[in-house]
Amino acid sequence: MTTTSHPIVTLRNGITLPALGMGTWRMGDDPAQRAHEVRSLQIGLDAGLKIIDTAEMYGHGRSESVVGEALRGRRDQAFLISKVLPQHASYNDMLKACERSLKHLGTDYLDLYLLHWRSTIPFNETLYAFETLRERGLIRDWGVSNFDTNDMNELADFGAYPLVNQILYSLEYRGTEYDLLPRDEDAHITNMAYCPIGQGGDLLHHPILRAIAHEHKTSLGHATPAQIALAWVLRRSNMIAIPKAATPHHQALNIAAQEIQLTQGDLNALDDAFPPPSVKEALAVI
């Protein structure tokens, strides 16, 4: 079954975005693939995906450079996200890191800047750096990545509420459904799923995914297991998915996955194959 209505998410600041975005982990690592990677991101922008997520850690800036090339002349079409390493989360180091990322990206601001994972640097210093960057117009807003429930509660104790919490979430990694996802939704914090269709391993060969894919079609033809896995993540109302697509063909498949509307029978079968958590699980990280 397909639908022409693509999923959207409204952030706490009122910005409405397509729930499907674009990740860039490992882009820029192979110079021979750069043209395909740039074109893939541009095809996503042409289709209105808007969100591009990258990080200073990805290839030590090479991923940001690929994104910058893709955005040349069309920065206003993107909602651009980058992430700062935890060892750079002190006040002075974060300001330098952000400026370095902006140089790689060829832009003068980020729509969203995330702390890549929890740092040993006190939250109040990191929060002060975020606020300074926002006051200077270098970032529009801030968020976190790989923060579990206790981490989010500690932030709330500071009166700090990130716009987004980027986490590992897929059929294989559902542990956050137990407490983190409902906790973030109650606090009006949007979750962003990285690696939403796995990393090309056993997940996409699972017989249940194959069977469900056989029952669905998109504008490109029969659905693929990867498209079903992505549609499953996109079903959540407070969730953005940022799969990486390093080729135009892969990007087209991701775009078409927005057309899929999983049935209740599909969801029940996926729950049986990939059971939701019944107890608290430690946050999974890749």
Backbone hydrogen bonds, N-H to C=O, Kabsch-Sander energy under -0.5 kcal/mol:
donor,donor_aa,acceptor,acceptor_aa,energy
3,T,259,E,-2.7
6,H,4,T,-0.8
9,V,17,L,-2.9
11,L,9,V,-0.6
11,L,15,I,-3.1
14,G,11,L,-2.2
17,L,9,V,-3.0
19,A,7,P,-2.4
21,G,19,A,-0.6
21,G,241,A,-3.4
22,M,51,I,-1.8
23,G,243,P,-2.1
24,T,53,D,-0.5
27,M,24,T,-2.4
29,D,26,R,-1.4
33,Q,30,D,-2.1
34,R,31,P,-1.0
37,E,33,Q,-2.3
38,V,34,R,-2.8
39,R,35,A,-2.3
40,S,36,H,-2.4
41,L,37,E,-2.1
42,Q,38,V,-2.1
43,I,39,R,-2.4
44,G,40,S,-1.9
45,L,41,L,-2.3
46,D,42,Q,-2.5
47,A,43,I,-1.6
48,G,45,L,-1.7
49,L,44,G,-2.5
51,I,49,L,-2.8
52,I,79,F,-2.0
53,D,22,M,-2.9
54,T,81,I,-1.9
56,E,83,K,-2.2
58,Y,55,A,-0.7
59,G,57,M,-0.9
60,H,57,M,-1.3
61,G,58,Y,-0.9
62,R,59,G,-1.2
63,S,58,Y,-1.8
65,S,61,G,-2.0
66,V,62,R,-1.9
67,V,63,S,-2.4
68,G,64,E,-2.7
69,E,65,S,-2.0
70,A,66,V,-2.2
71,L,67,V,-2.0
72,R,68,G,-0.5
72,R,69,E,-0.9
74,R,71,L,-2.9
77,Q,74,R,-1.9
78,A,75,R,-1.6
79,F,50,K,-1.8
80,L,78,A,-0.7
81,I,52,I,-2.6
82,S,112,L,-1.6
84,V,114,L,-3.0
88,H,85,L,-1.9
89,A,86,P,-1.6
94,M,90,S,-2.7
95,L,91,Y,-1.8
96,K,92,N,-1.9
97,A,93,D,-2.6
98,C,94,M,-2.7
99,E,95,L,-2.0
100,R,96,K,-2.2
101,S,97,A,-2.4
102,L,98,C,-2.6
103,K,99,E,-1.8
104,H,100,R,-2.2
105,L,101,S,-2.4
106,G,102,L,-1.1
107,T,102,L,-1.9
110,L,138,L,-2.2
111,D,80,L,-1.4
112,L,80,L,-1.7
113,Y,141,D,-1.6
114,L,82,S,-2.4
115,L,143,G,-1.7
116,H,84,V,-2.8
116,H,114,L,-0.6
125,E,122,P,-0.8
126,T,122,P,-1.7
127,L,123,F,-3.2
128,Y,124,N,-1.6
129,A,125,E,-1.9
130,F,126,T,-2.4
131,E,127,L,-2.4
132,T,128,Y,-2.3
133,L,129,A,-2.6
134,R,130,F,-2.2
135,E,131,E,-2.6
136,R,132,T,-2.0
137,G,134,R,-1.3
138,L,133,L,-2.1
139,I,133,L,-1.2
140,R,110,L,-2.1
143,G,113,Y,-2.2
144,V,164,V,-2.6
145,S,115,L,-1.6
146,N,166,Q,-3.6
148,D,146,N,-0.5
152,M,148,D,-2.4
153,N,149,T,-2.4
154,E,150,N,-2.2
155,L,151,D,-2.1
156,A,152,M,-2.2
157,D,153,N,-1.6
158,F,154,E,-0.8
158,F,155,L,-1.3
159,G,156,A,-1.8
160,A,155,L,-2.2
163,L,142,W,-2.5
165,N,190,T,-2.4
166,Q,144,V,-2.5
167,I,192,M,-2.7
168,L,284,A,-0.6
169,Y,167,I,-0.6
169,Y,194,Y,-1.2
170,S,173,Y,-1.3
173,Y,170,S,-0.6
177,E,174,R,-2.3
178,Y,175,G,-1.6
181,L,176,T,-2.8
183,R,179,D,-1.9
184,D,180,L,-2.9
185,E,181,L,-2.4
186,D,182,P,-2.2
187,A,183,R,-1.3
188,H,185,E,-1.5
189,I,184,D,-2.9
190,T,163,L,-1.9
190,T,188,H,-0.5
191,N,238,N,-2.1
192,M,165,N,-1.8
193,A,240,I,-3.8
194,Y,167,I,-2.6
194,Y,192,M,-0.6
198,G,195,C,-1.5
200,G,197,I,-0.6
204,L,201,G,-0.6
205,H,202,D,-1.7
206,H,203,L,-1.8
210,R,206,H,-2.1
211,A,207,P,-2.4
212,I,208,I,-2.5
213,A,209,L,-2.5
214,H,210,R,-1.7
215,E,211,A,-0.7
215,E,212,I,-1.2
216,H,213,A,-1.5
218,T,221,G,-3.2
221,G,218,T,-1.8
223,A,213,A,-0.7
223,A,216,H,-2.6
228,I,224,T,-1.9
229,A,225,P,-2.5
230,L,226,A,-2.2
231,A,227,Q,-2.7
232,W,228,I,-2.1
233,V,229,A,-1.4
234,L,230,L,-2.4
235,R,231,A,-0.7
235,R,232,W,-0.6
236,R,233,V,-1.4
239,M,236,R,-1.0
240,I,191,N,-2.3
241,A,19,A,-2.9
242,I,193,A,-2.5
245,A,23,G,-0.6
251,Q,247,T,-2.3
252,A,248,P,-2.3
253,L,249,H,-1.9
254,N,250,H,-2.2
255,I,251,Q,-2.5
256,A,252,A,-2.2
257,A,253,L,-1.3
258,Q,254,N,-0.5
258,Q,255,I,-1.3
259,E,256,A,-2.0
260,I,257,A,-1.4
261,Q,1,M,-1.7
262,L,260,I,-0.6
267,L,263,T,-2.4
268,N,264,Q,-2.4
269,A,265,G,-2.2
270,L,266,D,-2.3
271,D,267,L,-2.3
272,D,268,N,-2.0
273,A,269,A,-1.9
274,F,270,L,-3.0
